[in-house]
Amino acid sequence: MKHRRAITVVAMVMLLAGLMVVPVSAQPQVCTYTGAVTVDDADVADGTDIVARLADGTLVGGVIGSVTGSEYGYLIAQVSGVPGEGDTVNFYVVVDSTEYLGGTDTWNAGITKDLDLAAYTDGTPPDEEPTVVTNAATNIDDASATINGSLTDMGTASTVSCYFEYGTTTAYGSSCSAVDMTATGSFWCDLSGLSEDTTYHYRAVGDGDGTGYGADMTFTTEEEAAPGEFETFSDWLYDMFIS
C-alpha cells in the first residue's frame, strides 16, 4: 500500500511538472521601444498614449507606461506570429482621440530599440533648410583662387542650389553661379580677375527648403611678381625652357 501511494505521488509531481514546462519556441517574442515624443515640435503631456499598427492597420503591442517627461516605453509582444520578423510597424501618437503618425520601424524580436517619435497634426513636417560647410580655398595665386564647400544635409528638399558669396568684406557683394545638387557632396567655384595681395571673404550657401549658410572664411591672393622676377622656381623653369 505504501509503495502504491508513493508511486501515485511521484506520478502527480511529474504530471504537474510537465504542465508547467513551456517549450522555448512557444514563448512570445518581444521587442521593446523607448524614445522621446513630440507633437508639432512641442513636448507632449504626460500620459499621452502611443499605439502601434502594422501597415494594414492591425493593432500590435501594448503600452507599458505612460509618456513621462516626453519619454515613452512600448512593448510589442508577438501573438500568433504577428508581427513577423521584418514587418513594418507604424507608431502613432494619440492627441484628442486622433492618431498621428510619429515614426516607422522594422520589427525585430528580442531586442530594445531607441526610436524618437515626431508627429504633426497637419500630417506634414515643417521644411528644413539644407546644411552647407565652407571649406578652405585652394589654388591661390595673385589673380585667382578656388573656393570650396560641402553640402552635408539636404534638409527636406530634393534639390539644393549651392553657390558661394564672396568679396573683400563680410558684406560679400559677389556670388558664383549655382550648381544644383540632388545628393550631399562637395562643390567649388573657380574665381578669376581678383586683385593681388588682397584678402577676400567667402561663404558657402545652399538654397532648398530655406537657405543654409556656411561659416565665413578668408584667403589672401599673392603679390604679383615684378617684371623680371619669378614667384617660384617652377615659374623660372617655365620661363627659361618652355615659354
N, C-alpha and C positions, 0 to 999 in steps of 0.2 A: 504493500500500500504506500509506504514511504517513497519507494522508487518511482511508482507511477505518478505521485504528486510532484516529485522533483522534476520529472520529465515534462509534465504539464507546464510548470513554471518556466522552465527553460524555453519551451516552445512559444509561450506567450511573449517572453522577452525578445526572442528572435523575430517574431511577427511584428512587434512594435518597432523594433529597430529597423526592420525592412520598410515599414510605412514612413519612418522619419527620414530615410535616405532619399535625397532628390538628385537625380543624375545631373552632372555639371552642364550637360548640353541642354537640359530643360530649364536652367536658371535664366531669368530675363537678363538681357544685355542692357547696359545703362551708359548714357553719355551725359555729362554734366556741363552746363554752360554758366559762365559768370561774366559780368562786364558792367559798363556804365550805360545809362539810358538818358536820352534827351528827346524832347518833342519840340519841333520848330527851334532847335538850337538852345533850348532852355531846359534846365533840370526839371524832372517830373516830381510830383508829390509822392511822399512815402505811401506805400500801399497800392500803388499803381499796378495793375495786372499785366502780365505778359502771357501771350498764348502762342503756340507753335502749330503750324499746319503743313502738311505735305502739299505738293503742287496742285493736287486735285481738291484741296480744301479739307482733307481729313485731319481732325484734331489729334495731336500727339502730345505725350508727355504730361507734365503737371508742375505747377508752381511749387517750389519747396520753401518759399519765403517771400514776403512782400518786398517790394522795392524799398530799400532803405538808404537814404543819403545818395540817391541816384545810382545805386548799385543793385544788381539783381542776381538771383541764383535760380537756375532752371534745370530740372532733371527730366530727361527723356528716357523712359524705360520701354524696351521693345516688347510688344504684346502680339503674339501670334505672327511673328516675323515682320511686324510693322513698327517703326520704319525699318527698311532694309539697309544693309551696308551701302553707302554711297548715295542714298536718297537725298534729294534736295529738301531742306526744311526752311520754311519762311517764318520769321518771328515777327509778331505784331504787338504793338503797344496799345492798350485799351484806354481810350480817352472818351469820357461821356458815353460809354457803352458802344463806341465805334472802334473798330480795329484799324490801326495804321501800320503799314509795313515798316519795320525798323531795321531788318537785316536778314541775310540769307546765308545758309551754310550747308555743307555736306555732312550728313550724319555718319559718325563712326563709333563703333561700340567700345566701351570700356575705357574711355579717356575723358579728361577735363579740358575744356576749351575756353579761351578768352574771346568774347565776341561783344563788342560795343554795339549798341542799338541806337540809331538816329532816325526818328520818324518825323514826317511832315504832314500836317493836317490838310494841306492842299495837294499832297501827293508828289510835290516837286521840290527837290533840294535847291537851295539858293545857288546862284552862279558863283564859281570860284575862279579867281584870276590866276593866270599862269605864274610860274616862278622861274625867274632867269637869274643867272650869275654872271657878273662881269669878270673876265679873266685878264691876265697880263698881256700887254701889247708885245708884238714881235716884229722882226724885220724893220727895225727903226733906222732911218738914215736922216739926211738933212732935209728931205722934202717929202718923205713918205713913211708909212707905217701900216702894220696890220693890227687891228684891234679884234679881240676875241671874246666870245661869250658862250654860255651853255643854257639850254632850256632844260630844266630839271623836273618840271611838273607842268603838265598841260592844263591843270585846273579842270574845269568842266567843258572846255572847248575841244572840238575835234581837229581844229586847225588853229595854229598860233602864228601870227606875223611877227617875226623877230628882226630887230634892227638896232642901231646904236645912235645915240645923241652924242655930239662932240663939239668942242670949242675951247677957247682959251680961258673960260671961266665956267663955273658950275651952272651958269645960265645956258651953256652949250650954244645954241643958235644954229647948228647944222645937224643933219642926220644922213645916214646911209640908206640906200634902197633896202626895202624889207624883203625877207625870204620867208615863204610860207612853209611851216613845219607841221607835219601830221604825227610826229613822234618826238620824244625827247632826244637831245643830242647837241652837238656843237654847231656854232655858226660864227662867221667872221666877216670883216669888211676891210678891203684894201683902200687906204687913204692916200691921196697924192696931192701935189700942189700946196704942201704945208710950208710954213715959214721955218727957216733954220733956227737952231738954238732957242726953241720956244716950247714951253710946257703946255700940253693940251689935256683937258679933262674929257672923260668919256664915260658912258654907262650903257649897259645892255637894257633893251626894252622888249617886252613881249605883249602883244595885243591879242586877246582871245575873248573870253567872257570876263571882261575887265582888263586892266592893264597892270602888268607887273614890271618893277624896275629893279635892276641890279645896283650894286654899290658904285659910287663914284670912284674912278681910278685915274691915274695920270701917267703920261710918258713925256719925255723931252726929246725933241729932234736934235740931231747932231749939228755941229757947226760946219758950214761949208768950207772946204779946203780952199786956201788962197791959190791963185794961178801959179802953177809950177810946183805946188805942194801936193802931197799924196796923203790921204787919210789913213790908209793901211798899206802894209807890204804887198797885199794881193792887188791893190789898186796900182802900185808901182809896176808890178809884174805885168799886169794887163796893159798898162800904157806903153811899157817898153817892148813887149813881144807880141801883143795881139792887136792893139788898135792901130 
